[in-house]
Amino acid sequence: MDNGDEAGTRDGMATVGTESAPRTVGILVFDEVEVLDFCGPFEVFASAALPPSAEGGEERRLYDVLVLAERPGIVRCRGGLLVQPHHTLADHPPLDLVVVPGGFGTRRERGNPVVLRWIERQHAGGVLTTSVCTGAFLLAATGLLNGRAATTHWASIDGLRRAHPAVAVRADERIVDQGQVVTSAGVSAGIDMALHVVRRQHGEAVARATARDMEYDWAR
């Protein structure tokens, strides 16, 4: 894993319980999105919490997680799973973190100006921008990865290099952290990426507790 220039803001290094309000995560979905690419990070961020401050109290959730799509209506994921997004790209609340998943649908979405402009605007506004699997192709299509290191699904490494020679594509790395841009390898690697972000923002203990709650063997 590579660690870039960590941001020293709300979306950067560990704050370990100093925040009173949860961060808001926006997870992009589209037709033919890979299910675990977005469901894995969703589960991590939805599970991350601080323990009760007093006996009988409630745990404090660290993230509000929203599923977003370009337009209203049901999204048909890979394998036929149907998902009803919370918001569209035009009507969601302000975000602190964006997750761009992969899947066969990215072959279409990497040429979608609405989606690409949305990613650009979020990043320009200081939102921590992440990708899973071939979601890296969407980030690359905006130019956000130019001059940065990045990774993607192992089967798409060469394709990303050919399509975007200005990107320093890293093979055999599960997560590449470049500060305000974090990319991960394919499918299950999105879980590791999300746990990495939780660790970055809230510390090792919270990330480990989240992985344990999920019964996920997070050895990385």
N, C-alpha and C positions, 0 to 999 in steps of 0.2 A: 504494500500500500504506500502511495506517495502522499505526502502532506505538503500542500502549497502554502501560500501566504494567507494564514488564517485571519479571518476578519475579527476584530476586537469589538464587535457590536452584539446586539441582541441575537443575531443570527450566526455569530462566530463562536468564540471559545466558551468554555463551560461557565455557566452562571450559578449552578448548584444551589437552587432554591431561592435565589434572590428575586425571581420574577413572581409577581402576583397574578398576572393574567396568562392564560395559556397562549402559546403561539398557534397561529392558524396555518394549517397545511392544506394546499390545494393539489390534488392528484388528478392529472389529466387522464381522460379516457376517450376512446374513439372506437369505431367498429374494427373488429379483429385485433384489439389490444390483447396482449398476453396476460392471462388472468393473474398468475402469481407475481408478475411484474408490478402490478398496482395493489393487489390484495396483501402481499407480503409487507410492503411499507405501511399500508393502511393499518394492519394489525399491530405493527410495532408502535407507531405513533399513537394509536388509540389505546394501547396498553400502558404506555409510559406514564408513570405517576410517582408522586412522593407519598410516603406513608403518612398516616394521620399524625397531626402534631400533638394530639392528646388522646388518652384512652376514650374509646367510644366515638371518636371523630371520624371524618371521612378522608380517604386518600385524595390528594390533589392532582387532578389530571394536568398534564403538561402540554398537551396539544389538543386543539379542535381540528378534526380531520374532515375535509370536504372533498367530494368527488365532482369534478367539473368536466363539461363537454362543450363543444362548439355551439350546439343548439339544443333546445329542449327535446325531451323524448328519450325513449329507451335506446341504450347502446348494446349492440350484440358483440360480445367478446369472443375470442377464439374458443372453439368448442361449443358455442351456443349459449353460454351464460348470458343472461339479460340483466342489465344494470340500469337503475334509474338515478342519474346524477342529481346532486343537490342543487347545483347552479349551472348556468352557462358561463362562458368566458366573458360575457358582457355584463353579468349582474351579480357576480360574487363579491363578498366583502374583501377588505384588504388582506393580503397574505403575507406571511413571514417566510414561507418555504414552499417551493414548487417541486413536484415529482413528475417527470416525463417518462412514462414507461415505454416498452418496446412491443414488438409483435409484428405480424404481417401487415397490419394497418399502417405502420410507419412508412411503408413504401408509397402510400398515397399521401399521408400527412406531411411528409417532408417537402412536398410541393404545395402545401396549403397555406396561402399568405395570411389567412386569418389566424391560424394557430401559430405560425412563425412570428408574426407581429406581436401576438400576445406574450409569447416567451420572451421576446426582446424587451417589451415594456416591463414585464415583471423583473427581469434582471436589472434593467436600467434603474428601476425604483429601489434597488437594494435588496431584493428578495433572493434568498439563498436558492440557487437553481441546481437541481439534481436530475440525473437520468439513470434509468435501468435498462440494460440490454441495448437493443437497437434504438431506444429513445435518444441515444447519443447522436444519431443521424439528424434528428430534429434540431438539437442544440448546434450541431456543426453547420446545418443549413442556414442558421441565423448569423453565423460568424462568431458566435460566443466562444468557440473552442480554438479559434485561430491563435497560434502562439502558445497554446496551453497543451498540457498532457491530458489524455483521456483514454478510456477503455470502453469496450462493448462486448457483446456476446462473442465467444471464441470463433464461431463460424463466420462472423462479420468483420473480424479484425482487418483482413486484407481489403475488403470492400470499403471500409472507412478510410483506410490509407489511400486507396486509389481515388476515391471521391473527394477527399479533403486533405490534400498534401500539406496544408499549413497546420494540421493538427499532429501533435506528437503522440501517435497512437501507441499505447502500452499493451502488449500481449502478456498473458499469464499474471495479470494483476486483478484482484477482485474488486478493489476500490482505488480510485485515483482522486485525491482531494487537492483541489487547486484554490482553496479559499472559498470564494463565493460561487464556485462551480464544482460539483462533485459528481463523478460518473462511476458507474459500476458495471461489472460483467453481467452475464445473462441470468434471467429468471430468478432463481433462489438468491442470487447475489444481492438483489434488492433488499432482502431482509438484513443482510450484513451492512449494506449502505445505510439503511435507516437506523440501525443500532449504532453505527459509527457517528451519525449526526446526533443522536441522543447523547452519546458519550461526549461529543464535542460541546454540546450546549448545556448538559446537566451533570456530567461527570461519570466516571467509571462505575461507581456503585449503582447508580440509577440504570445505566445501560445493562449491567449484569443482572439486576433484578428484573428488568423487562424481559431479557432473554430467558431467564429462569421461569418467569410467569408463563411464557409461551412454550416452555419445555423445548427450547431450541438450543442445540449444542453449539454455542458461539465460542469457538476456540481461536478466533482470529484477532 
